[in-house]
């Protein structure tokens, strides 16, 4: 499913963006290597919002206690723990896989076991559809004074409404 536009995360280590998909509050960020991550918005430690976090050195750091998460949701740094402690390896935040295609960041929000690789929709076998945006207008005449006129020579599927 589409999550956000790629230009909302213009460069590596840019500020994170809030995203709400299927009722879940998430945060999207682009790490130092240009990869896009989509994580649960709340840090698992004290539920502070990662939207206010610092995007630095291949991870998003929570501003409350400094826990840092990579694009896969793995905790990669706990500044309050002594060196050699493996507590960070046991901590993970909910994350969703992302792929960039056609100017859109796509994600899969289902079970990880059912996850499939993202298809290349720009390649062979893809279809391109062109449409026209609907135009909505109103006036004081009312419906009785309007008639629909088909203009098939210009746009075969377009109907123009004119006052009678």
N, C-alpha and C positions, 0 to 999 in steps of 0.2 A: 504494500500500500504506500502511496506517497506520504512522506512525512513533512518535508519542507523543500523550498527551492535552494539550490546549491549556492546562489549568490547571497543567501542569508548568513552563510558561513564563508566569507570571501577569502580568507587567508589562514594559514596555520597559526595556532595560538590566538585566534580572535576571540572576543567574548562569547560565552555560551548563549544559546537561544532556548527559550521555553517553547515546548511543543505539547499539545494535548491531543492524544489519539485514543479513540475508543474508551474515553473516560479516564485515561491514565495521564497523570502529570509527569512529563518527561523533560529532559534537558538534552539538547544536541550541542556538540562541540567538534571542532576540527583540531586534531593534535599537531604536534610539531612536525610530524612526517606527512601531514595532509590527509590522514585517515579521518573519517567521520564516525563519531560515537553517539549512541542514543541510549541514555541511562535513565533510571528512575530519578525523579527530581530530588528525593530526600536521601541524605546521607544515612547509612544504616547505624551510625554511632549515636547521634543525638538528633536526628531528623532535621538538621539544618538544610536549607535549600541550596542545592549545588548550582543553581542559577547565579548565585552571588559568588561562586567559586572562582579561583584563578586558574586559567588555562595555561599550563606551563610544562615544558620538558616532557612531552608525550603523555600528559595526563591532566585531569581536572582535579584541583585541590580544593577541598572544603575549607571555607574560611573560618569555621568554628574551631576545630582542633587539628586541621591540617592533613587529614587523611586524603590520599591521592589515589584516583582510579584511572585505569586506562580505558580504551575504547571498548574492550570486552567486559568491562565491569570488575576486573580484578583490582584488588587493593595493592598498590605497588610501593607505598611509602606510609609509614606511621612515625612521625617525628618524635612522639613521646616514648617510643619503645627503644630499648638499648640495641646496639648493633648485634647482629647474629640471632635475634629473636625472630621466629618464623610465624608470628601471629598474623602478619599481613597476608601470608599465603592462604590462610583459612577464611579470609573475609572477601566476600563478593557482593556486588550490588546488581540488581536486575538490569540486564542490558539486552538490546535487540540488534541483530545484524543489519548492516546498512550497505547500500550500493548506490553509486551515483550514475545516473543515466538520463540523457536528454535534458540536463539542467535541473533535475529533480533528485532529491535524496529519497530512495525507496527503502522500506524496511519490512521485515516479516515479524509479526507479533504473536504467532502461534507457538506451539510447543517446540522446543529446540530439537526434539527427536523427529518431528515432521518437517523440519526446515529443509528447504531445497535451495539449490544455487539459483541466483537471480539469472533470468534469461536475458540474452542480448536482444533487445527489441529493436535495435537500430540495424541489425544485420539482415541476412537473407530470410525471406518468409514474413517480414513485417509489412504492415499496411499503414499507409498514411491517409488520414481523413482530414478533409477541410470542411469547415462549416461556417455559418454566419451566426453571430450572436443575436439573440432575440431582441427586438426593439419594442419597448413597452411605452405607450403614450396614452394620454387621456385628453378629453376635451369636454366642453359643456353641451355638445350636441346630443349625446346619449346614443344608445345602440340603434334606435329606430332610424336615425339619420345617416347611418353608415352602410356601405355595401362592400363586399369583398371582390376584388378584381385580380385575376390571375395574370401574371406577367411571365409566361413560360419562355419567351425568347431570350430574356436576360438571365433570369434565375428560375429554372424549371420547378423548383420546389418552394418558391417564395410566393406569398400572397400579400398583396398590398391592400390596405383599407383606405377608402376615400369617402369623403362626405358626399351625400346625394343632393 
